[in-house]
Amino acid sequence: MTAPAALPEPILEYAFEIRVDVDTDIHLGRGPHEVLAFTPITGGTVDGPLLRGTVIAGGGDWSVERDGTFQLEARYLLRADDGAAIDILNRGYYREEPDGTSYFRTAPVFQTDAPAHSWLSRNQFIGLARDEDEQICIRVYVVR
């Protein structure tokens, strides 16, 4: 039996931060052991070394909470400073840890036909998120 081929360790490169403005959650309910909610996205900004722009109002974030862990799925649009539209589907998890810190991680996927931003559709990303000043802030890293 041959040994598996060595794989390179992933390298994370900071790309940009998305600051999403949100409205009040709409709780939809679902059952005795989980809660389904929708959070409307009302705008925001994108700023960083690899992308700048705005978050277009109208998307939203669906969450299912089970035993203190929220499974998240957000879908919304970004508008780059050059006018290009970029679709984002951002899935992840949020929970409060026993030590008072929070685990808030996402895996955004981008789609666009804008040549200047096609790199977004060809790479894997991870997001480290936090709540800050009534915004959801997602620091996005491209995995190299």
C-alpha positions in Angstrom: 0.0 0.0 0.0 1.4 3.4 -1.0 1.4 6.3 1.4 -1.0 9.2 0.5 0.5 12.1 -1.3 1.5 15.0 0.8 -0.8 18.0 0.5 0.2 21.6 1.0 -1.0 23.3 4.2 -3.7 25.9 3.4 -2.6 29.6 3.4 -5.2 32.2 4.2 -4.9 35.6 2.5 -7.1 38.5 3.9 -9.3 39.6 1.0 -11.9 42.0 2.5 -14.5 42.6 5.2 -18.2 42.7 4.6 -20.2 44.8 7.1 -23.9 43.8 6.7 -26.7 46.0 8.0 -29.6 43.9 9.3 -33.2 44.4 10.4 -35.1 42.7 13.2 -35.3 38.9 13.0 -38.5 37.4 11.8 -39.1 34.2 13.8 -40.8 31.5 11.8 -40.7 28.7 14.3 -40.4 25.1 13.3 -40.7 22.6 16.2 -40.0 21.9 19.8 -36.2 21.4 19.4 -35.3 24.0 16.8 -36.2 27.6 15.8 -36.3 28.9 12.2 -35.7 32.6 11.7 -35.1 35.1 8.8 -33.0 38.2 9.2 -33.5 40.8 6.4 -30.3 42.4 5.0 -30.8 46.2 4.5 -27.4 47.2 3.1 -23.7 47.5 4.1 -20.2 47.9 2.9 -17.3 45.8 1.5 -13.8 47.1 2.1 -10.4 45.5 1.8 -7.3 45.1 -0.3 -9.0 42.8 -2.9 -12.5 44.2 -3.1 -14.5 47.4 -2.3 -18.1 48.1 -2.7 -21.6 48.0 -1.1 -24.1 45.4 0.1 -27.3 45.8 -1.8 -30.5 45.8 0.3 -32.9 43.0 -0.2 -31.2 39.7 0.7 -31.5 37.8 3.9 -30.1 35.3 6.3 -32.0 32.1 7.3 -31.0 30.5 10.5 -32.0 27.3 12.3 -31.1 27.0 15.9 -30.7 23.6 17.5 -29.3 23.1 21.0 -27.6 26.5 21.0 -25.9 26.3 17.6 -27.3 28.3 14.7 -26.9 26.9 11.2 -26.8 30.0 8.9 -27.5 30.5 5.2 -27.4 34.0 3.8 -28.0 35.1 0.2 -27.5 38.7 -1.0 -25.8 40.8 -3.6 -22.7 43.0 -3.5 -22.0 45.9 -5.9 -18.3 46.4 -6.5 -17.0 50.0 -6.8 -16.6 49.4 -10.5 -20.3 48.7 -10.8 -20.1 44.9 -11.1 -22.8 42.8 -9.4 -21.6 39.9 -7.3 -23.9 37.2 -5.8 -22.9 35.7 -2.5 -24.2 32.6 -0.8 -22.7 32.4 2.7 -23.3 29.4 4.9 -21.9 28.9 8.4 -22.4 28.3 12.1 -22.7 30.5 15.2 -22.7 29.5 18.9 -21.7 30.9 22.2 -18.8 29.0 23.8 -18.8 28.1 27.6 -15.9 30.6 28.1 -18.0 33.5 26.8 -16.4 33.7 23.3 -18.3 33.0 20.2 -17.7 30.6 17.3 -18.9 32.3 14.1 -17.5 30.9 10.9 -18.8 30.9 7.3 -17.9 29.6 3.9 -18.9 32.2 1.3 -19.3 31.3 -2.4 -19.4 34.1 -5.0 -20.7 34.3 -8.5 -20.2 37.0 -11.1 -19.6 37.3 -14.8 -17.5 40.4 -14.4 -14.0 39.6 -15.7 -12.3 41.9 -13.1 -13.8 39.8 -10.3 -13.8 36.3 -11.8 -11.2 35.3 -9.2 -14.1 35.3 -6.7 -15.8 32.5 -8.6 -12.6 30.4 -8.9 -11.4 30.2 -5.3 -12.5 28.9 -1.9 -13.1 31.4 0.9 -13.6 31.3 4.7 -15.2 34.0 6.8 -14.5 34.9 10.4 -17.6 36.7 11.6 -18.7 38.8 14.6 -21.6 41.0 15.7 -20.5 44.7 16.0 -22.5 47.9 16.3 -25.7 46.3 15.0 -23.9 44.9 12.0 -22.7 41.4 11.1 -19.0 41.8 10.1 -17.4 39.0 8.1 -13.7 39.1 7.5 -13.2 37.1 4.3 -10.0 35.1 3.5 -9.2 33.4 0.3 -7.7 29.9 0.8 -4.5 29.6 -1.2 
